[in-house]
């Protein structure tokens, strides 16, 4: 299958918006054994959008994302209609649906704002938008299926899964058999080495590794023409090799896996954070039901708050520094002794861009994970490269994985 994506929007080209939609579409199709053959990002300009449509016009499926809103720069709908020789027609049912979604807000909008998004190209199949105003559209022209999707991820993702996939899957044929595994508590290089040592000669299986959220994603794929047993045997061997480090479905993040283990064992966890600024707590509370095992967090960014709220001795900070294993040990002591939680995570570090020293350059972070009553504890120093956001994100992921690895080992 030749599947192409066209993403429309000035904001994607100026860097104002990160194109997470393309990553989602590529990943979702890969799970189904389908591969994108190309992607074009076009500005909000009719001529450039038409150029992109010309390039993709012989594909089996073309997915066009963005530019379906009501403003003057939303050009996707009329430009695609013009390119395919279709007339735009006001669809009263679509207009009523938009008005119903907006509720009382519809009364404050100009009438033409509703009319713009209710314009439907002749012969189009409408994909309802239950999370926004702009409907999706499917048009079939010669051998190509053209799909128009709204740009906001909260609208695109459910529409893609619930409306578009059922429309295109009957006419697609998978190129690959693929299985995706998620490994937590291990660095990427260690995961790759373990995979290659386990599988040896992969027998035509294609391997792909990447850091996905707070874990390592391992994707195994092979052409559909190959015997499926080869892939099954490889997956079975890796499950045995990685053991508890391999996250069981449906968990897709280490935080979800951690939450499931805490629920099963009826344990609670809290965090004491400095450089991550509550990032670990945010990752944990992204998991539905976290209130059952996560009572709260302390963001002790300033040294005096570390002393006042966690009881970290001033002498410890003065002697070893806030970014030290000694200080993180003291943060864990204060968290576990004073806040009645079974488990604790503590972080301290230098995220930059300033604040580094020759002994502790930017990217130096200390992460600790511990259980109450000194049942077990691990505090480690790491050096991360990258910008401030990257260092903070890696510290958050490392903290969750450190806790997870220790929980599973004990």
C-alpha angles and dihedrals in degrees: 000000000000105000120174133183128210115192115196127201141094089227091065092056097043093051095244090120128034111226099238091152092072091051091051094048093047093048094045093050092046089057087059094048093257126126131206111237096199149341133213126194112206131185124237091277125118095218093051093046090052090050089055092047091052091053093051100038096106096052123110093234129016117190114197116194127196137003097088097114129111100256130100093257094055098099105151099096099050093038094053090045090052092047093051094042095244126143119232115236131186108245109207092199091055090047091051090049092053091048091050092050092051094046113179090359090070091071092064095052126089112254092241091058088065093041094055094061092042091062108112126188113242112272095012123147110227121227108202117234109218093175102046145003108268112083120217119242136210121198126179116208120173106311096338129092111209116200123189116199132181117253105231107095093223087061100035100049099056092039091051093049100038104033113017102042094054088051098051105031095074089060097042131086119204115245094196142030104225138181124186121205127189120212122192134188095033133090119248095249091052091049092051093048091049092049094049093045090050098046101032106177099022093207095228097321112139115221127205127181130190141151107257115189103304100342143054116263117211116190120192117192140165135177113277088240090070124088109273092217089072091062093044092052091050092051091048091051092051093049089056093044098050098036113174092001088073108085113230117230137293090033114100100173135046088237090059091048091048091050091052091052093047090050092049093048094038093235131147129217134196134181137225107197137183116158094024091057094210095322093128091050090049092052092049095047090050084075112090111244094024091137088076093065107014114071097173153293141252118218101199100177097156121062094235090056089053087056098041100042103028102027094237105169112247088223090060091054093044093049103039104016132243090277099061139105089243091058093046090050088053091048090054091048092054094045096049098038098045107031104047101234128142096224136024140195123197130186135186129164153127109268095173157165083177134012100071126131132192090261095041110027124186108289095042108133135168120209127187135187124184146163125227121265089030091279087150139337138182127187120179138176120225136186115214127185124213141061127317097271092048093049092049092047093049091048091052092050092045092052093052092046092048090054092045094050092050093046091052093046091052 
